[in-house]
Amino acid sequence: MTQEEVMQRQETIQATLSASQPCITLVSGEKRPIAEIAKRIQSPSSIGIYKHCPRKYFYQYIKKLPMKENIHLVRGKIVHSVLERFFDMNPEILNKDNYVEELTYYLKNLFHAFWSKEKNNIMKLGLTEDQIVFYYEESILMLANWLNHILEKIRAELDYHTDFVQVFQRIKPAVIEQEFKSSIYAVRGFVDYIEVVGDVVKIMDYKTSKKKELSQEYMLQLAIYALLYEETYGRRANKVGLWLLKHGEMTMNVDQELIDLAKFEIEQIHVNTQTSHIHDYQRHEGPLCKWSTGQCDFYDVCMKDKRAGM
């Protein structure tokens, strides 16, 4: 389905739903559609930040204070760019008898190109040379782990198909890096890739996290993706999951409970972010405010406001 067809389908679905848009009951008892009361378009990230610390949400999304770059954000951007561009390769130039070496070389070159592009930003982060080398090598290992998974899929397909170009196209995700946006729920999200095998649809997100777990934060992100997919395509995805680049795939089935989780949290964020008053955004102090090697981007202003009684 082309992007134009997707947009046309979404317009048709939303027009059908417009007469029964999801509503929120306000404190006054009045019921109003989410789209009418939403102050801004939310995302899995903004909802996650609010749930962790409403005051941080206030500084980032209402006051729009500047944020600092860090190695995890920069490295994540680089790795995502490599994975997004990997399937742009023309498989016709690959040698079927030497594709492992050629794909490995291609992936390393892609990574080096994107790392070099961000080199000036990395040098401004205040890291030691050893730390920079560590993150460079760790990123290479993550990508190598992912590539081994791709090579296994290629080998499995080659047992049944002799045309290497056809095999490469079969393992390529149906969708790579797509934005989904709901005018009904006033929420949006960027999906890394979607696999479609037969009638089975699987929505996936890449993570560079060290932990091998499907946290509540990640589950909510995937729930929102499932809701956005359902609204856009008019059908429910079968699975959602993470591609943990240090560990591998973790997936879960999409059911009504997961969809309801997304709807509930979206409603809550819109209800709880109606005002622009700092006192309505409680400060949640904890280990992520300040730690041995860093602090929250808004720590200084937050502590200043605390001393001022805000």
C-alpha positions as CSV (number, residue, x, y, z in Angstrom):
1,M,0.0,0.0,0.0
2,T,1.4,3.4,-1.0
3,Q,1.7,6.4,1.3
4,E,-1.1,8.1,-0.6
5,E,-3.4,5.0,-0.3
6,V,-2.6,4.9,3.4
7,M,-3.6,8.5,3.8
8,Q,-6.9,8.0,1.8
9,R,-7.7,4.9,3.9
10,Q,-7.0,6.8,7.1
11,E,-9.3,9.6,6.1
12,T,-12.1,7.2,5.3
13,I,-11.7,5.4,8.7
14,Q,-11.5,8.6,10.6
15,A,-14.6,10.0,8.8
16,T,-16.5,6.8,9.8
17,L,-15.3,7.2,13.4
18,S,-15.9,10.9,13.7
19,A,-19.6,10.4,14.7
20,S,-18.5,8.4,17.7
21,Q,-15.1,9.9,18.7
22,P,-13.7,8.8,22.0
23,C,-14.7,11.3,24.7
24,I,-13.2,12.4,28.0
25,T,-15.2,13.3,31.1
26,L,-13.9,16.5,32.5
27,V,-14.0,17.5,36.2
28,S,-17.1,19.5,35.5
29,G,-18.8,16.3,34.3
30,E,-18.9,17.5,30.7
31,K,-18.0,14.9,28.0
32,R,-15.9,16.2,25.1
33,P,-13.9,14.5,22.3
34,I,-10.2,14.0,23.0
35,A,-9.3,15.9,19.9
36,E,-11.2,19.0,21.2
37,I,-9.6,19.2,24.6
38,A,-6.0,18.1,23.6
39,K,-3.5,20.9,24.2
40,R,-0.8,19.3,22.1
41,I,-0.1,16.1,20.1
42,Q,1.3,13.5,22.5
43,S,3.7,10.6,21.8
44,P,4.9,7.5,23.6
45,S,7.9,9.5,24.7
46,S,5.9,12.5,26.1
47,I,3.5,10.1,27.9
48,G,6.4,8.2,29.4
49,I,8.1,11.3,30.6
50,Y,4.9,12.5,32.3
51,K,4.4,9.2,34.0
52,H,8.0,9.3,35.3
53,C,8.0,12.9,36.3
54,P,5.2,15.5,35.5
55,R,7.6,18.3,36.3
56,K,10.0,17.1,33.7
57,Y,7.1,17.0,31.2
58,F,6.4,20.6,32.1
59,Y,9.9,21.8,31.5
60,Q,10.2,19.9,28.2
61,Y,6.9,20.2,26.5
62,I,5.3,23.3,28.0
63,K,8.2,25.6,28.8
64,K,10.2,23.9,25.9
65,L,13.5,24.4,27.7
66,P,16.6,23.3,25.7
67,M,17.9,19.7,26.2
68,K,21.5,18.5,26.1
69,E,22.8,15.9,23.8
70,N,24.2,12.7,25.3
71,I,26.0,9.7,23.9
72,H,23.0,7.4,24.2
73,L,20.8,9.7,22.1
74,V,23.6,10.3,19.6
75,R,24.4,6.6,19.4
76,G,20.8,5.7,19.1
77,K,20.3,8.1,16.2
78,I,23.4,6.6,14.4
79,V,22.3,3.0,14.9
80,H,18.7,3.7,13.8
81,S,20.0,5.5,10.7
82,V,22.2,2.5,9.7
83,L,19.3,0.0,10.2
84,E,16.9,2.3,8.2
85,R,19.3,2.6,5.3
86,F,20.5,-1.1,5.2
87,F,17.7,-2.3,3.0
88,D,18.2,0.6,0.5
89,M,21.0,-1.6,-0.9
90,N,20.4,-3.0,-4.4
91,P,20.5,-6.8,-4.0
92,E,21.4,-7.2,-7.7
93,I,24.9,-6.1,-7.0
94,L,25.5,-8.9,-4.4
95,N,27.3,-12.1,-5.1
96,K,25.2,-15.0,-3.9
97,D,28.4,-17.0,-3.1
98,N,29.9,-14.1,-1.1
99,Y,26.9,-12.2,0.3
100,V,27.9,-12.7,3.9
101,E,31.2,-10.8,3.5
102,E,29.6,-8.2,1.2
103,L,26.7,-7.4,3.6
104,T,29.1,-7.3,6.6
105,Y,31.3,-4.8,4.7
106,Y,28.3,-2.8,3.7
107,L,26.9,-2.6,7.2
108,K,30.3,-1.5,8.7
109,N,30.7,1.2,6.0
110,L,27.2,2.5,6.7
111,F,28.0,2.7,10.4
112,H,31.3,4.3,9.9
113,A,29.7,6.9,7.6
114,F,27.0,7.9,10.1
115,W,29.4,7.8,13.1
116,S,31.8,10.2,11.2
117,K,28.8,12.5,10.4
118,E,28.1,12.8,14.1
119,K,31.8,12.9,15.2
120,N,31.8,16.7,16.0
121,N,28.7,16.3,18.2
122,I,30.3,13.3,19.9
123,M,33.5,15.2,20.6
124,K,31.4,17.9,22.4
125,L,30.0,15.4,24.9
126,G,33.0,15.6,27.2
127,L,33.8,11.8,26.9
128,T,37.2,10.4,27.2
129,E,38.9,8.7,24.3
130,D,38.4,5.3,25.9
131,Q,34.7,6.0,26.4
132,I,34.2,7.0,22.8
133,V,36.0,3.8,21.6
134,F,33.8,1.8,24.0
135,Y,30.6,3.1,22.5
136,Y,31.9,2.8,19.0
137,E,32.8,-0.9,19.5
138,E,29.6,-1.7,21.5
139,S,27.5,-0.2,18.6
140,I,29.4,-2.3,16.1
141,L,28.7,-5.4,18.2
142,M,25.0,-4.6,18.4
143,L,24.8,-4.2,14.6
144,A,26.7,-7.4,14.1
145,N,24.2,-9.3,16.3
146,W,21.3,-7.9,14.2
147,L,23.1,-8.8,11.0
148,N,23.6,-12.4,12.1
149,H,19.8,-12.6,12.5
150,I,19.3,-11.2,9.0
151,L,21.9,-13.7,7.6
152,E,20.1,-16.6,9.3
153,K,16.8,-15.5,7.6
154,I,18.6,-15.3,4.2
155,R,20.1,-18.8,4.6
156,A,16.6,-20.2,5.6
157,E,15.0,-18.6,2.5
158,L,17.8,-19.8,0.2
159,D,16.8,-23.4,1.1
160,Y,13.6,-22.8,-0.8
161,H,14.4,-20.0,-3.3
162,T,17.4,-19.8,-5.6
163,D,16.9,-16.2,-6.7
164,F,19.0,-14.1,-4.3
165,V,17.2,-10.8,-5.3
166,Q,13.9,-12.4,-4.5
167,V,15.2,-13.7,-1.2
168,F,16.5,-10.2,-0.2
169,Q,13.1,-8.7,-1.0
170,R,11.3,-11.4,1.0
171,I,13.2,-10.6,4.2
172,K,12.9,-6.8,3.8
173,P,10.3,-5.3,6.1
174,A,7.1,-4.2,4.4
175,V,7.4,-0.7,6.1
176,I,10.6,1.0,7.3
177,E,10.5,4.1,9.5
178,Q,6.9,5.4,9.2
179,E,5.1,8.1,11.2
180,F,1.6,7.3,12.3
181,K,-0.6,10.1,13.6
182,S,-4.1,10.0,15.0
183,S,-6.3,13.2,14.8
184,I,-8.9,11.3,16.9
185,Y,-6.6,10.6,19.9
186,A,-4.2,13.5,19.3
187,V,-1.2,11.2,19.4
188,R,1.6,10.2,17.0
189,G,4.5,7.7,16.9
190,F,7.4,6.7,14.6
191,V,7.5,3.0,13.9
192,D,10.9,1.5,13.0
193,Y,9.6,-1.3,10.9
194,I,6.6,-3.5,10.2
195,E,6.9,-7.1,9.0
196,V,4.1,-8.8,7.0
197,V,4.4,-12.5,6.5
198,G,1.2,-13.9,4.9
199,D,-1.6,-12.5,7.0
200,V,0.6,-11.9,10.1
201,V,1.5,-8.3,10.8
202,K,4.3,-7.6,13.3
203,I,5.2,-4.0,14.5
204,M,8.8,-3.7,15.7
205,D,11.0,-1.1,17.4
206,Y,14.8,-1.1,17.7
207,K,16.3,-0.6,21.1
208,T,20.0,-0.2,22.2
209,S,19.0,-1.0,25.8
210,K,21.3,-3.2,27.9
211,K,18.4,-4.8,29.7
212,K,16.6,-7.8,28.3
213,E,13.1,-7.0,29.4
214,L,9.8,-5.6,28.0
215,S,9.3,-2.8,30.6
216,Q,6.0,-1.1,31.3
217,E,7.3,1.9,29.4
218,Y,8.1,-0.1,26.3
219,M,4.8,-2.0,26.6
220,L,2.9,1.3,26.5
221,Q,4.9,2.5,23.5
222,L,4.0,-0.7,21.6
223,A,0.4,-0.5,22.7
224,I,0.2,3.0,21.2
225,Y,1.8,1.7,18.0
226,A,-0.8,-1.0,17.8
227,L,-3.6,1.5,18.3
228,L,-2.2,3.8,15.6
229,Y,-1.8,0.9,13.2
230,E,-5.4,-0.3,13.7
231,E,-6.7,3.2,13.2
232,T,-4.6,3.7,10.0
233,Y,-5.2,0.4,8.3
234,G,-8.6,-0.6,9.7
235,R,-7.3,-3.9,11.0
236,R,-5.4,-5.1,14.0
237,A,-1.7,-6.1,14.0
238,N,-1.0,-9.6,15.3
239,K,2.1,-8.8,17.2
240,V,4.2,-6.0,18.5
241,G,7.7,-6.2,19.9
242,L,11.3,-4.9,20.4
243,W,14.4,-5.8,18.5
244,L,16.9,-5.5,21.4
245,L,20.2,-5.1,19.6
246,K,22.2,-6.7,22.4
247,H,19.8,-9.6,22.8
248,G,17.4,-10.2,20.0
249,E,13.6,-10.1,19.4
250,M,10.9,-9.9,22.1
251,T,7.3,-9.9,21.0
252,M,3.8,-10.0,22.4
253,N,0.4,-10.6,21.0
254,V,-1.9,-7.6,20.3
255,D,-5.2,-8.0,22.1
256,Q,-8.0,-5.8,23.3
257,E,-6.4,-5.3,26.7
258,L,-3.3,-3.9,25.0
259,I,-5.4,-1.5,22.9
260,D,-7.4,-0.4,25.9
261,L,-4.1,0.3,27.8
262,A,-3.1,2.7,25.0
263,K,-6.5,4.4,25.0
264,F,-6.5,4.8,28.8
265,E,-3.0,6.3,29.0
266,I,-3.7,8.7,26.1
267,E,-6.9,9.9,27.7
268,Q,-5.0,10.4,31.0
269,I,-2.2,12.5,29.5
270,H,-4.7,14.8,27.8
271,V,-6.7,15.2,31.0
272,N,-3.6,15.8,33.1
273,T,-1.9,18.4,30.8
274,Q,-4.7,20.9,30.4
275,T,-3.0,23.7,32.3
276,S,0.3,25.6,31.9
277,H,0.8,26.2,35.6
278,I,3.9,24.7,37.1
279,H,2.1,23.8,40.3
280,D,-0.1,21.4,38.4
281,Y,3.0,19.3,37.5
282,Q,4.3,17.5,40.5
283,R,8.0,16.9,41.0
284,H,9.0,13.2,41.4
285,E,12.4,13.1,43.0
286,G,14.4,9.9,42.6
287,P,17.6,8.2,41.3
288,L,17.1,9.7,37.8
289,C,17.3,13.3,39.0
290,K,21.0,13.1,39.6
291,W,23.5,10.2,39.5
292,S,27.2,9.6,39.7
293,T,27.9,10.4,36.0
294,G,25.2,12.9,35.2
295,Q,21.8,14.5,35.9
296,C,18.4,15.3,34.4
297,D,18.6,18.0,31.8
298,F,16.4,20.1,33.9
299,Y,17.9,19.4,37.3
300,D,19.4,22.8,37.9
301,V,16.2,24.8,37.0
302,C,14.1,22.2,38.9
303,M,16.1,22.7,42.1
304,K,16.0,26.4,41.7
305,D,12.3,26.3,41.4
306,K,12.1,24.0,44.4
307,R,14.1,26.5,46.5
308,A,11.6,29.2,45.3
309,G,8.7,27.1,46.6
310,M,7.5,26.0,43.1
